[in-house]
Amino acid sequence: MRINRTWLGAALLMLPTLLVAMDTTALLLALPQLSADLGATAVQQLWISDGYGFLVAGMVITMGTLGDRIGRRRLLVIGAAAFAALSVVAALATDPLTLIVVRALLGVAGATLAPSTLALLTNMFRDEHQRGKAIALWATCQFAGGALGPVLAGFLLQHFWWGSVFLAAVPPMVLLALAGPVLLPEFRSDQAGRLDPAGVGLSLTAVLLMVYGVKQLTVHSTRAVPVAALVAGAAIGVLFVRRQLRLEKPLLDLRLFRSRPFTAVLVALVCAGIAMAGTGLMVTQYLQSVLGYSPVASAVLFAPMGLGVAVGTMASPALARRMKHTTAIAGGLAGSALGSLLLVGAGGANTLPLVIIGIAVLALGTGPLFALGTGLVVGSVRPERAGSAASMSETGNYIGGSLGFALLGAVATMVYRTRTDGTSDSLAGAVAAGRHLPADQSAELLRSAREAFTAGLHVTGGIAAVIFAGLVVLVLTMRPATRTAPTAVTDC
């Protein structure tokens, strides 16, 4: 009966994991409609789409430590209630600034959920085999959720207004807030790191300044202010690192990076997130803006990316029983590199099959990294620091995803502008301009704009292939992790 209750609690933990990940990418398809209704500028659109993920990344370490101190279940329930309330406010927003602020607050609420779910799973399952299954399920929800976010958005947008994308999160979060105290045990640690408000401020400021710099480089010709923001962000980041190394109980235990497998897995999680998010962003826009599919049709065609992640993560425990973890992870990443290369061939007669197979293979290959790699990160620390380790893993995931949108999106934008000789800033702008031109001029403008966007997809696919190939080498050169003996935690 206890095992059944444990697995029922694990199923409940999958809800916030899935929804927080989906909320990161759900606006990809909703953004055009949302922007038109609210009158959002290009910069406002970037903050609406990316602000959530960066606030999750900036606050998740703080929330992981907070959960270790006050109780992981308590923090999870508080975060779920806040997430539900803020989702309603976001759905009813009437101007871009309100939505940007609420999305940022949703990111803070999401940061309370992400590390708590993984840390609770680690503590609930003491048997290594069962824990491996639970983490594989968690990884399936975590990473498939990000890929399936646009799919859910596409179906909702076909029948409802853009606010429905936010309201979809309300019922599951309410269920979690009500059922969590009944089904989930409480865990806290007397040896958790302290909250360190100064460290929180430094880390958040560093992240936001660097995000601002990256975003502004993509939309403005003036380089002085964005470069200054990047330099300032990097300098503050250095101060944060130096402060954490001096503290006896730091907010972020950077000493864990002395473990080569720990570092390699976190680097791989960040880089894989960059590649997946960047290609996902380009493919969803390519299906709609170049191939001309409706939002709901694009959602269906994009579904193989989410399914690929799900299959890859669920198959990982079986692979781990037949080969070394590093071999399974490296083999999967090699497949992801091949899938990325298929995107480079998009644009001919077989464009759609190449794109669908490419994103499916790319996503399938990341499964072992997300499932087994996450287990390596959490298993490398004592149980009482599980929340902090989980938060570091989550930070890598969200920073990678958000940087993928920003960096690869910026590269694709530069390719587009270069191919159009600077006459067009975006494909959406070319479509709008074409409505005011004679038919022959409009057709020529759209043809050149679509070719330029396709070139951006090719470059993105090539960069993703290089990233995955580099990760194969990184993973194969890391030494096996040393297991840490468990110590007692407070089980309430």
C-alpha positions in Angstrom: 0.0 0.0 0.0 2.9 2.3 0.8 4.4 1.7 -2.6 1.1 2.5 -4.3 0.8 5.7 -2.3 4.4 6.6 -3.2 3.8 6.1 -6.9 0.5 8.0 -6.7 2.4 10.9 -5.1 5.0 10.6 -7.9 2.2 10.9 -10.5 1.0 14.1 -8.8 4.6 15.5 -9.0 4.5 15.0 -12.8 1.8 17.7 -13.1 3.9 20.7 -12.2 6.9 19.3 -14.0 5.0 19.0 -17.2 3.2 22.4 -16.9 6.2 24.5 -16.0 8.1 23.1 -19.0 5.1 23.6 -21.3 4.6 27.2 -20.1 8.2 27.9 -21.3 7.3 27.2 -25.0 3.5 27.4 -25.2 3.6 31.0 -26.4 5.6 30.2 -29.5 2.4 29.7 -31.5 0.3 32.2 -29.4 2.7 35.1 -29.7 1.5 36.4 -33.1 -2.2 36.5 -32.0 -1.3 37.8 -28.6 1.0 40.6 -30.0 -1.7 41.7 -32.4 -4.4 41.9 -29.6 -2.1 43.7 -27.1 -0.1 45.8 -29.6 3.2 44.5 -28.4 6.4 45.8 -30.0 9.3 43.5 -31.1 11.2 44.0 -27.9 8.1 43.4 -25.8 7.4 40.2 -27.7 10.9 39.0 -26.8 10.4 39.7 -23.1 6.9 38.1 -23.1 8.3 34.9 -24.6 11.6 34.7 -22.8 11.1 36.5 -19.5 9.4 33.5 -17.9 12.2 31.1 -18.6 15.0 33.4 -17.5 13.2 34.2 -14.2 12.9 30.5 -13.6 16.6 30.1 -14.3 17.5 33.0 -12.1 15.5 32.0 -9.1 15.6 28.2 -9.1 18.8 27.9 -7.1 17.3 30.2 -4.4 14.1 28.1 -4.3 16.0 24.8 -4.2 17.8 26.0 -1.0 14.6 27.5 0.4 12.9 24.1 -0.1 15.7 22.3 1.7 15.2 24.7 4.7 11.4 25.2 5.0 10.3 21.9 3.5 10.1 20.8 -0.1 6.4 19.9 0.0 5.5 23.2 1.6 7.3 25.2 -1.0 5.7 23.1 -3.8 2.2 23.7 -2.5 2.8 27.5 -2.1 4.3 27.6 -5.6 1.3 25.7 -7.1 -1.2 28.1 -5.6 0.7 31.1 -6.8 1.1 29.7 -10.3 -2.6 29.1 -10.6 -3.5 32.6 -9.5 -1.0 34.3 -11.7 -2.1 32.2 -14.7 -5.6 33.7 -14.4 -4.1 37.2 -14.2 -2.0 36.6 -17.3 -5.0 35.3 -19.3 -6.9 38.5 -18.5 -4.0 40.9 -19.3 -4.9 44.0 -21.4 -1.5 45.4 -22.2 2.0 44.2 -22.9 3.6 45.6 -19.8 1.1 43.8 -17.5 1.8 40.5 -19.3 5.5 40.9 -19.1 5.3 41.5 -15.3 3.0 38.6 -14.7 5.1 36.3 -16.9 8.1 37.3 -14.7 6.1 36.5 -11.5 5.1 33.2 -13.1 8.8 32.5 -13.6 9.4 33.0 -9.8 6.4 30.7 -9.0 7.7 28.1 -11.5 11.1 28.2 -9.8 9.5 27.0 -6.6 8.1 24.0 -8.3 11.0 22.8 -10.5 13.6 21.7 -7.8 10.9 20.6 -5.3 9.6 17.9 -7.6 12.9 16.3 -8.4 14.2 16.5 -4.8 11.0 14.9 -3.5 11.2 12.1 -6.0 14.8 11.5 -4.9 13.8 11.2 -1.3 10.6 9.2 -1.9 12.3 6.4 -3.7 15.2 4.9 -1.7 15.5 1.9 -4.0 17.9 2.8 -6.9 16.0 0.9 -9.5 12.7 2.5 -8.6 14.3 5.9 -8.3 15.7 5.5 -11.9 12.3 4.8 -13.2 10.8 7.8 -11.3 13.5 10.2 -12.6 13.0 8.9 -16.2 9.3 9.7 -15.9 10.1 13.1 -14.4 12.6 13.8 -17.3 9.9 12.7 -19.8 7.5 15.3 -18.4 10.2 17.9 -18.0 11.6 17.8 -21.6 8.6 16.5 -23.5 6.6 19.3 -21.9 8.8 21.9 -23.4 8.4 20.3 -26.9 4.6 19.7 -26.4 3.9 23.3 -25.2 3.3 24.6 -28.8 1.1 21.5 -29.5 -1.2 22.4 -26.7 -1.2 26.0 -27.7 -2.1 25.2 -31.3 -5.2 23.2 -30.3 -6.3 25.9 -27.9 -5.8 28.7 -30.3 -7.9 26.9 -32.9 -11.0 27.2 -30.6 -10.3 29.9 -28.0 -8.4 33.2 -27.5 -4.8 33.4 -26.5 -5.6 33.6 -22.8 -6.7 30.0 -22.8 -3.0 29.0 -23.1 -2.5 30.3 -19.6 -5.8 29.1 -18.1 -4.9 25.5 -19.1 -2.5 25.4 -16.1 -5.0 26.4 -13.5 -6.9 23.1 -12.8 -3.8 20.9 -12.5 -2.1 23.4 -10.2 -5.2 23.7 -8.0 -5.2 19.9 -7.8 -1.6 19.8 -6.7 -2.2 22.5 -4.1 -5.1 20.5 -2.6 -3.7 16.9 -2.9 -0.1 17.6 -2.2 -0.4 17.7 1.6 -2.3 14.4 1.5 -0.2 12.4 -0.9 3.3 13.8 -0.5 5.7 13.4 2.5 7.5 16.4 3.8 11.3 16.7 3.7 13.6 19.3 5.0 17.3 19.4 6.1 19.0 21.0 9.0 22.2 21.2 6.9 20.8 23.2 4.0 22.6 26.2 2.7 21.6 29.6 3.9 19.5 31.9 1.6 22.1 34.6 1.2 20.0 37.6 -0.1 23.1 39.3 -1.5 23.9 36.2 -3.5 20.4 36.0 -4.8 20.6 39.6 -5.9 24.0 39.2 -7.6 22.9 36.0 -9.5 19.6 37.5 -10.7 21.2 40.8 -11.7 23.9 39.0 -13.7 21.4 36.8 -15.5 19.1 39.6 -16.4 21.8 42.0 -17.6 23.2 39.4 -19.9 19.8 38.5 -21.2 19.1 42.1 -21.8 22.3 42.5 -23.7 21.6 39.5 -25.9 18.1 40.6 -26.7 19.1 44.2 -27.5 21.9 43.0 -29.9 19.2 41.2 -32.0 16.9 44.2 -32.4 19.0 47.4 -32.4 21.8 48.6 -34.6 23.5 50.5 -31.7 25.9 48.1 -30.0 27.3 50.2 -27.1 24.4 49.7 -24.6 24.0 45.9 -25.2 27.7 45.3 -25.0 27.9 47.3 -21.8 25.1 45.2 -20.3 26.9 42.0 -21.2 30.1 43.1 -19.7 28.4 44.3 -16.5 26.5 41.0 -16.3 29.7 39.0 -16.6 31.4 41.1 -14.0 28.6 40.7 -11.5 28.6 37.0 -12.3 32.3 36.8 -11.3 31.5 38.6 -8.0 28.7 36.0 -7.3 31.1 33.1 -7.9 33.8 34.6 -5.6 31.2 35.2 -2.9 29.9 31.6 -3.1 33.4 30.2 -2.8 34.0 32.2 0.4 30.8 31.1 2.2 30.8 28.0 4.4 27.2 27.2 3.4 26.8 28.9 0.0 23.6 29.5 -1.9 25.2 27.6 -4.8 27.8 25.0 -3.9 30.3 25.6 -6.7 32.7 23.0 -5.1 30.5 20.4 -6.8 32.0 21.4 -10.1 35.2 19.8 -9.0 33.5 16.5 -10.0 34.2 16.1 -13.7 31.0 14.0 -14.4 28.9 16.6 -12.5 30.3 19.4 -14.6 30.2 17.6 -17.8 26.5 16.6 -17.4 25.5 20.2 -16.4 27.4 21.6 -19.4 25.7 19.0 -21.6 22.2 19.9 -20.3 22.8 23.6 -21.0 24.1 23.0 -24.5 21.5 20.5 -25.4 18.9 22.9 -24.2 20.3 25.6 -26.5 20.2 23.3 -29.5 16.7 22.0 -28.8 15.1 25.3 -28.1 16.7 27.1 -31.0 15.7 24.4 -33.5 12.2 24.2 -32.0 11.7 27.9 -32.3 12.8 27.9 -36.0 10.8 24.8 -36.9 7.5 26.1 -35.4 7.9 29.4 -37.3 9.0 27.6 -40.5 5.9 25.4 -40.5 3.6 28.4 -40.2 5.4 31.2 -42.0 7.2 29.3 -44.8 5.2 26.2 -45.4 1.9 28.0 -44.7 0.3 25.6 -42.1 -2.3 26.8 -39.6 -1.4 26.9 -35.9 -3.2 23.6 -35.2 -1.7 21.8 -38.2 1.8 23.1 -37.2 1.1 21.8 -33.6 0.4 18.3 -35.0 3.4 18.4 -37.3 5.6 19.5 -34.4 4.4 16.8 -32.0 7.2 14.3 -33.1 9.7 16.4 -31.2 7.8 15.9 -27.9 7.2 12.3 -28.6 10.8 11.8 -29.5 11.9 13.1 -26.1 9.3 11.0 -24.3 10.4 7.8 -26.0 14.1 8.6 -25.5 13.7 9.3 -21.7 11.4 6.3 -21.1 13.8 3.9 -22.9 16.8 5.2 -20.9 16.5 2.9 -17.8 16.5 -0.1 -20.1 19.6 1.2 -22.0 21.3 1.8 -18.6 21.0 -1.9 -17.8 22.7 -3.0 -21.0 25.5 -0.4 -21.3 27.4 2.2 -19.4 25.6 5.5 -18.8 28.2 7.5 -20.7 27.8 5.2 -23.7 24.1 5.5 -23.7 24.2 9.3 -23.4 26.9 9.7 -26.0 25.2 7.4 -28.5 22.0 9.3 -28.1 23.7 12.7 -28.6 25.4 11.3 -31.8 21.9 10.6 -33.1 20.8 14.1 -32.2 23.6 15.5 -34.3 22.4 13.5 -37.3 18.8 14.7 -36.8 20.1 18.3 -36.7 21.8 17.8 -40.0 18.6 16.7 -41.7 17.3 20.3 -41.0 20.1 21.6 -43.2 18.5 19.9 -46.2 15.1 21.6 -45.7 13.8 23.6 -48.6 13.4 21.1 -51.5 10.7 18.8 -52.6 11.0 16.6 -49.5 11.1 19.5 -47.0 8.3 18.4 -44.7 9.5 14.8 -44.2 13.1 16.0 -43.6 11.9 18.5 -41.0 9.7 16.0 -39.1 12.2 13.2 -39.1 15.0 15.6 -38.2 13.2 17.0 -35.1 12.1 13.5 -34.0 15.6 12.0 -34.2 17.1 15.0 -32.6 14.7 14.8 -29.7 15.0 11.0 -29.4 18.7 11.2 -29.0 18.6 13.6 -26.1 16.5 11.2 -23.9 19.4 9.4 -22.3 21.1 12.7 -21.4 18.0 14.1 -19.8 17.0 11.0 -17.9 20.4 9.4 -16.9 22.3 12.7 -16.7 19.8 14.2 -14.3 20.1 11.1 -12.1 23.9 11.5 -12.1 23.7 15.1 -11.0 21.2 14.4 -8.1 23.0 11.2 -7.1 26.3 13.0 -6.7 25.3 14.8 -3.5 24.0 13.8 -0.1 20.2 13.5 0.2 19.9 16.5 2.4 21.3 18.7 -0.5 19.0 17.1 -3.1 17.0 20.3 -3.5 20.2 22.3 -4.2 21.5 19.7 -6.7 18.1 19.5 -8.4 18.0 23.3 -8.6 21.4 23.3 -10.4 20.2 20.8 -12.9 17.0 22.9 -13.4 19.1 26.0 -13.8 21.1 24.3 -16.6 17.9 23.2 -18.3 16.2 26.6 -18.2 19.2 28.7 -19.0 19.9 26.4 -22.0 16.3 26.6 -23.3 16.2 30.4 -22.9 19.6 30.9 -24.4 18.5 28.8 -27.3 15.6 31.1 -28.0 17.8 34.2 -27.6 21.1 33.2 -29.2 20.1 30.9 -32.0 17.1 33.2 -32.6 19.6 36.1 -32.9 21.8 34.1 -35.3 18.8 33.2 -37.5 17.7 36.9 -37.5 21.2 38.0 -38.6 21.1 35.4 -41.4 17.7 36.6 -42.5 18.7 40.3 -42.6 21.9 39.5 -44.5 20.0 37.4 -47.1 17.4 40.2 -47.5 20.2 42.9 -47.7 18.7 44.6 -44.6 15.5 45.5 -46.4 13.4 43.4 -44.1 13.6 42.8 -40.3 11.5 39.7 -40.2 9.3 37.3 -42.2 6.2 38.6 -40.4 7.2 42.1 -41.4 7.6 41.1 -45.1 4.2 39.5 -45.0 2.7 42.7 -43.7 4.5 44.8 -46.2 3.4 42.5 -49.1 -0.2 43.3 -48.4 0.4 46.9 -49.6 2.2 46.0 -52.8 1.1 44.9 -56.3 0.6 41.2 -56.7 3.9 40.5 -58.6 6.0 42.6 -56.2 4.3 41.0 -53.2 5.0 37.5 -54.5 8.7 38.3 -55.1 9.1 39.9 -51.7 7.5 36.8 -50.0 9.7 34.4 -52.0 12.9 36.1 -51.1 11.8 36.5 -47.4 10.9 32.8 -47.2 14.2 31.8 -48.8 16.0 34.0 -46.2 14.2 32.4 -43.3 14.9 28.9 -44.7 18.6 29.8 -44.8 18.3 30.7 -41.1 16.9 27.3 -40.4 19.8 25.7 -42.2 22.4 27.6 -40.1 20.5 26.8 -36.9 20.5 23.1 -37.8 24.2 23.2 -38.6 25.0 24.9 -35.3 22.9 22.3 -33.4 24.8 19.5 -35.1 28.1 21.0 -34.0 26.9 21.4 -30.4 25.7 17.8 -30.2 28.9 16.4 -31.7 31.0 18.4 -29.2 28.8 17.0 -26.4 29.6 13.4 -27.6 33.3 14.1 -27.1 32.7 15.7 -23.7 30.6 12.9 -22.3 32.9 10.1 -23.5 35.9 11.8 -21.8 34.2 12.1 -18.3 35.1 9.7 -15.6 32.4 7.7 -13.7 30.8 9.5 -10.8 31.7 8.5 -7.3 28.6 7.6 -5.2 28.2 9.6 -2.0 27.0 7.8 1.1 23.5 8.9 2.2 23.0 10.6 5.4 19.8 11.2 7.4 17.3 13.9 6.5 14.3 15.1 8.4 11.2 13.1 7.2 8.1 14.7 8.4 
